[in-house]
């Protein structure tokens, strides 16, 4: 396919993706699911699990092998812009108030599913054909454990924002925990890639690069007042250019040090000054995420084949992995919250929100797939976990809300009691 033929092929794929994502999102809206969940499911629908099964010729024609790299790259643009906006909306002032419980909860929510993942991989090794033969089992097991420990911070932030929970205690705790989880998870992922390479280089670069990034962000915080004044003086088109260049510079840097582009985009979003001019820039670039983010989910869906899970051993492993993921994350975060003195309702909600893997797990397993650590079958298992744990979040939160309302509603008095009174 020539370059001139690739452009119309990409346009057709983009049209199909946007229409299907909108239709699936509309269908799930009645179930209270956020739009991103619809985009995740739509990505699977357009892959070999549904479209490839029902109309393999259509899937091959619309999403040919030469179109897929373009979908990935353009999807990364939408992903970076989405994470920048999530960082811009993140309130760092609330993190200081919940730093101690967040550290405990995040540690429990990382350690327990990581250990459960390692144990499950050890038990399954040799019995379930999921791990690549040319990769050390220690690398595969470690990667599997890390992916179970990940929390979908962008998804968590979206759910909290859309439900108006940003000012609540559990919303603030969950946001702080999610941010800590993702930062630690990407360092752990870099460590796994170091094991794969047989060198300490990747993890050393990741840790050293993260320290440099932290120093740069602290420096930006020190000149925020001056930057705010400068942002207000710049012409809108120049400010837009400055923000976009800075955004992709941060994304490039964190990608090169092994922390992935989304971490740099989120970090910049947290650091930039909050002014009316910057607000307008964020509003201007938000449609980029709306249009291009679904391409990332579709790319993940094109690598997902649920037909690989029908073997009894693989299906049993999938169920066991899902149970380990939910118990390890939701249960551990609930227990950690209770240990730090949080009330039972706050602890339950924090556990529910932290259990969602969604976007971040999809990113991690795509990294693993490109590095040769993940087989197509294991990739599909992890997509199931990402989907189920994310879809669970909103119904469980609604169930918890109804449960508390019933507890708060006073019991009706009987007629006999009224007569006695």
DRENMITI-646557 format. One line per field, with one value per residue (C-alpha): x, y, z. Coordinates in Angstrom, 3 decimals. Example, Ala and Ser with C-alpha at 12.3 -4.5 7.8 and 13.67 -1.06 7.14 Angstrom:
BEGIN
px = [12.300,13.670] $
py = [-4.500,-1.060] $
pz = [7.800,7.140] $
//
This chain:
BEGIN
px = [0.000,1.458,1.425,-1.372,-3.420,-2.709,-4.370,-7.880,-7.545,-6.831,-9.769,-12.121,-10.815,-11.218,-14.840,-15.685,-14.014,-15.742,-19.193,-18.914,-17.500,-20.358,-22.967,-21.510,-21.100,-24.734,-25.873,-23.928,-24.999,-28.203,-26.089,-24.241,-20.940,-18.596,-17.802,-14.304,-15.788,-17.798,-14.627,-12.819,-15.607,-15.927,-12.228,-12.793,-15.901,-13.843,-11.136,-10.945,-13.156,-16.317,-15.860,-13.063,-15.246,-18.402,-16.831,-13.102,-12.919,-14.326,-11.885,-8.941,-10.096,-10.716,-7.922,-5.150,-1.659,-0.362,-3.082,-2.513,0.774,-0.930,-3.822,-1.320,0.618,-2.455,-4.068,-1.014,-1.721,-5.247,-3.929,-1.318,-3.847,-6.328,-3.737,-2.665,-6.257,-6.567,-3.457,-4.728,-7.962,-6.107,-6.138,-2.754,-3.938,-6.192,-3.301,-1.572,-4.626,-4.730,-1.030,-0.671,-3.718,-3.025,0.513,-0.723,-3.645,-1.561,1.161,-1.365,-3.109,0.193,1.785,-1.113,-2.168,1.500,2.140,-1.096,-0.144,3.284,1.795,-0.845,1.740,3.929,1.020,-0.032,3.461,3.755,0.004,-1.396,0.204,0.272,3.896,6.357,9.019,11.806,11.317,12.450,9.578,10.688,10.162,6.752,5.536,6.781,5.075,1.820,1.991,2.681,-0.270,-2.593,-1.329,-2.034,-4.883,-6.455,-5.856,-7.353,-10.480,-10.692,-10.379,-13.055,-15.524,-14.927,-15.346,-18.464,-20.182,-19.315,-17.168,-14.060,-14.780,-15.542,-13.166,-13.055,-12.687,-9.608,-8.115,-8.749,-7.184,-4.068,-3.822,-4.293,-1.542,0.884,-0.064,0.615,3.954,5.155,3.682,5.658,8.891,8.135,7.370,10.729,12.323,10.638,11.914,15.379,15.079,14.016,17.063,19.374,20.635,19.963,20.072,16.312,15.355,18.333,17.318,13.692,14.547,17.177,14.952,12.047,14.226,15.183,11.513,10.574,13.270,11.965,8.391,9.515,11.334,8.181,6.211,8.701,8.074,4.328,3.359,5.693,4.512,0.884,1.523,3.400,0.576,-1.939,0.219,0.842,-1.407,-3.762,-2.116,1.362,0.262,-1.352,1.934,3.947,1.630,1.510,5.302,5.815,3.245,4.930,8.369,7.328,5.693,8.850,11.074,9.114,8.741,12.516,13.267,10.792,7.941,5.752,4.362,1.198,3.187,4.907,1.632,-0.080,2.880,2.843,-0.904,-0.405,2.439,1.104,-0.421,-4.180,-5.190,-8.054,-5.718,-4.500,-8.113,-8.917,-5.965,-7.079,-10.599,-9.204,-7.159,-9.673,-11.478,-8.199,-8.564,-12.248,-11.469,-8.163,-8.288,-10.693,-7.964,-5.825,-8.634,-9.252,-5.571,-5.716,-8.900,-7.249,-4.681,-7.361,-8.785,-11.157,-11.203,-7.826,-9.507,-11.876,-9.429,-10.538,-7.142,-6.880,-10.476,-9.865,-6.718,-8.685,-11.274,-8.571,-6.677,-9.832,-10.559,-6.965,-7.149,-10.384,-9.507,-5.961,-6.833,-10.332,-9.836,-6.356,-7.281,-10.385,-8.288,-5.614,-8.217,-9.744,-6.307,-5.671,-8.930,-11.157,-14.844,-16.368,-18.224,-15.049,-12.978,-15.470,-15.634,-11.850,-11.488,-14.072,-12.400,-8.870,-9.987,-10.569,-7.617,-8.939,-6.718,-3.461,-3.519,-4.168,-1.138,1.039,0.064,0.645,4.161,4.571,3.295,5.726,8.580,7.707,6.877,3.183,1.674,-1.583,-3.446,-2.110,-2.821,-6.464,-6.632,-5.396,-7.845,-10.674,-9.407,-9.131,-12.674,-14.393,-12.730,-13.481,-17.101,-17.595,-16.764,-19.874,-22.500,-20.713,-20.567,-24.277,-25.004,-23.036,-24.950,-28.313,-27.168,-26.212,-29.434,-31.412,-29.396,-29.943,-33.702,-35.505,-37.617,-41.387,-43.217,-46.052,-49.598,-49.528,-46.464,-48.126,-51.175,-49.088,-47.211] $
py = [0.000,3.345,6.476,7.980,4.792,4.697,8.051,7.114,3.709,5.506,7.880,4.934,3.168,6.382,6.784,3.199,3.534,6.800,5.585,2.232,3.860,6.352,3.608,1.358,4.313,5.303,1.729,1.625,5.066,3.628,1.341,4.332,3.513,6.399,6.941,5.500,2.114,2.170,2.925,-0.002,-2.418,-0.994,-1.687,-5.359,-5.440,-4.221,-6.833,-10.555,-11.435,-10.047,-8.382,-10.757,-13.693,-12.508,-10.798,-11.483,-9.957,-6.665,-6.555,-7.246,-4.615,-1.839,-2.601,-3.982,-4.533,-1.320,0.803,-0.478,1.375,4.613,3.866,3.296,6.526,8.741,7.004,7.978,11.638,11.293,9.425,12.086,14.923,13.000,12.475,16.114,17.165,14.651,16.146,19.687,18.810,17.046,18.982,18.617,20.542,17.646,15.178,16.824,16.188,12.490,11.710,9.288,7.075,7.214,5.883,2.955,2.110,2.390,0.150,-2.531,-2.225,-2.733,-5.439,-7.874,-8.241,-8.356,-11.286,-13.030,-12.610,-14.124,-17.082,-17.689,-17.570,-20.033,-22.474,-22.166,-22.481,-25.670,-26.311,-23.340,-22.303,-18.558,-17.588,-17.216,-19.904,-17.487,-15.343,-16.153,-17.278,-14.765,-11.960,-13.236,-13.834,-10.426,-8.698,-10.526,-9.517,-5.872,-5.696,-7.056,-4.343,-1.444,0.995,2.947,6.417,8.253,6.094,6.612,10.373,10.348,8.408,10.708,13.844,12.670,11.596,14.889,13.182,15.374,17.150,13.997,12.319,9.026,10.836,12.675,9.531,7.469,10.104,10.290,6.479,6.167,8.677,6.889,3.489,4.482,6.103,2.984,0.661,2.266,2.020,-1.670,-2.136,-0.580,-3.065,-5.958,-4.632,-4.467,-8.158,-8.878,-7.021,-8.693,-5.301,-2.817,-0.032,0.434,0.644,2.908,5.204,5.151,6.011,8.594,10.120,10.272,12.174,14.656,15.009,15.594,18.273,19.967,19.927,21.404,24.120,24.844,25.148,27.751,30.027,29.367,32.964,34.309,31.664,32.566,36.214,35.298,32.976,35.794,38.125,35.702,35.720,32.702,31.052,31.440,30.053,27.108,26.407,26.656,24.250,21.716,21.746,21.345,18.538,16.464,17.259,15.817,12.851,12.190,12.456,10.073,7.652,7.612,6.993,4.098,5.685,5.974,9.128,9.313,9.880,12.945,14.296,13.923,15.476,18.541,18.877,18.973,21.520,24.113,27.256,27.513,30.676,31.676,31.622,28.086,27.024,28.100,26.125,22.976,23.450,23.924,20.709,18.485,17.482,15.930,13.342,12.886,12.031,10.162,8.313,5.644,4.659,3.445,1.233,-0.121,-0.937,-2.902,-4.614,-5.656,-7.560,-9.239,-12.599,-14.114,-17.257,-18.044,-18.365,-21.238,-23.977,-25.195,-24.570,-21.049,-20.250,-21.483,-19.357,-16.315,-16.760,-17.294,-14.224,-12.119,-13.270,-12.562,-9.114,-8.149,-9.644,-8.338,-4.763,-4.089,-6.172,-4.900,-1.237,-1.652,-3.224,-0.543,2.207,0.654,0.304,4.028,4.913,5.593,4.865,1.725,3.608,5.490,2.285,0.408,3.178,3.587,-0.160,-0.099,2.808,1.418,-1.928,-0.451,-1.275,0.079,2.347,1.933,-1.850,-1.683,0.572,-1.766,-4.920,-3.200,-2.395,-6.044,-7.254,-5.071,-6.258,-9.914,-10.581,-11.226,-13.896,-13.173,-15.488,-13.757,-10.407,-11.458,-12.657,-9.280,-7.418,-9.403,-8.287,-4.670,-4.689,-6.516,-4.608,-1.288,-2.124,-3.205,0.199,2.240,-0.423,-1.166,2.535,2.891,-0.199,1.265,4.559,2.758,0.696,3.783,5.576,2.628,2.744,6.488,6.287,5.984,2.875,3.598,3.386,0.907,1.927,0.285,2.237,5.482,4.699,4.050,7.301] $
pz = [0.000,-1.047,1.075,-1.010,-0.539,3.195,3.869,2.642,4.341,7.617,7.116,6.603,9.720,11.726,10.597,11.542,14.942,15.855,14.802,16.609,19.756,19.832,19.341,22.044,24.406,23.825,24.518,27.804,28.969,30.390,32.586,34.012,32.337,31.384,27.681,28.026,28.986,25.764,23.820,25.465,24.589,21.085,20.542,21.326,19.095,16.122,16.691,15.922,18.889,17.231,13.823,12.840,13.816,12.044,9.023,8.793,5.313,6.587,9.495,7.189,4.689,7.230,9.708,7.514,8.839,7.251,8.843,12.373,13.078,12.047,14.402,17.209,16.645,16.239,19.221,21.278,20.479,21.847,24.886,25.675,25.400,27.562,30.293,30.149,30.758,33.612,35.210,34.722,36.535,39.357,42.646,44.351,47.410,48.369,48.183,51.140,53.299,52.490,51.963,54.884,54.236,50.498,51.003,53.122,50.841,47.696,49.154,50.101,46.734,44.905,47.053,47.494,43.820,42.803,45.148,44.119,40.456,41.055,42.944,40.274,37.505,39.427,39.870,36.209,34.756,32.757,32.866,30.921,27.577,28.249,28.779,25.857,25.574,24.668,27.781,31.301,33.499,36.147,33.623,32.503,36.057,37.225,34.320,35.042,38.721,37.876,35.473,38.166,40.537,38.170,38.747,35.888,37.272,34.247,34.440,38.181,37.701,34.978,37.157,40.128,38.000,36.144,39.371,41.121,43.764,43.543,46.828,48.823,51.233,49.349,46.011,47.266,48.822,45.681,43.403,45.567,45.716,41.963,41.224,43.560,42.149,38.572,39.361,41.209,38.569,35.746,37.721,38.358,34.674,33.848,36.260,34.433,31.096,32.677,33.573,30.008,28.652,31.167,32.251,35.038,32.468,31.855,35.534,36.319,33.470,34.652,38.268,37.345,34.710,37.152,39.643,36.916,36.000,39.644,39.950,36.819,38.121,41.447,39.521,37.525,40.769,42.001,39.017,38.692,39.493,36.812,34.336,35.039,34.266,31.091,29.972,30.293,28.188,25.316,22.275,22.248,19.234,20.744,24.106,22.324,20.533,23.779,25.610,22.764,22.316,26.070,26.161,23.479,24.891,28.266,26.529,24.511,27.566,29.784,26.884,26.391,30.081,30.220,32.177,29.078,27.489,29.575,32.764,31.323,29.948,33.312,35.154,32.907,33.387,37.146,36.900,34.447,35.971,36.317,34.473,32.221,29.212,29.964,30.592,27.040,25.661,27.502,26.167,22.652,22.611,24.445,21.196,20.043,22.803,22.017,18.392,18.669,22.021,20.660,18.192,21.077,22.378,18.899,18.463,21.726,20.553,17.304,19.382,21.513,20.508,23.045,20.937,22.501,25.906,25.111,26.172,29.653,31.265,29.855,30.813,34.361,34.541,33.342,36.097,38.726,37.519,37.667,41.221,42.250,40.657,42.435,45.820,45.667,44.713,46.051,49.190,49.980,49.428,51.600,54.362,54.053,54.295,57.403,59.020,58.531,60.278,57.283,57.757,56.243,53.448,52.463,52.518,50.333,47.748,47.631,47.054,44.264,42.479,42.858,41.428,37.948,35.640,32.357,30.330,32.247,32.106,28.364,27.996,30.052,28.187,24.849,26.070,27.073,23.725,21.793,24.061,23.420,27.085,26.465,24.237,22.369,24.761,27.892,26.265,25.865,29.494,30.713,28.456,30.098,33.518,32.384,30.993,33.850,36.689,34.992,34.163,37.787,39.222,38.420,39.328,42.606,43.494,42.729,44.833,47.737,47.412,47.540,50.493,52.487,51.611,52.964,56.180,56.579,55.936,59.301,59.678,59.493,62.762,63.149,63.803,67.239,68.247,67.095,69.163,72.273,71.711] $
//
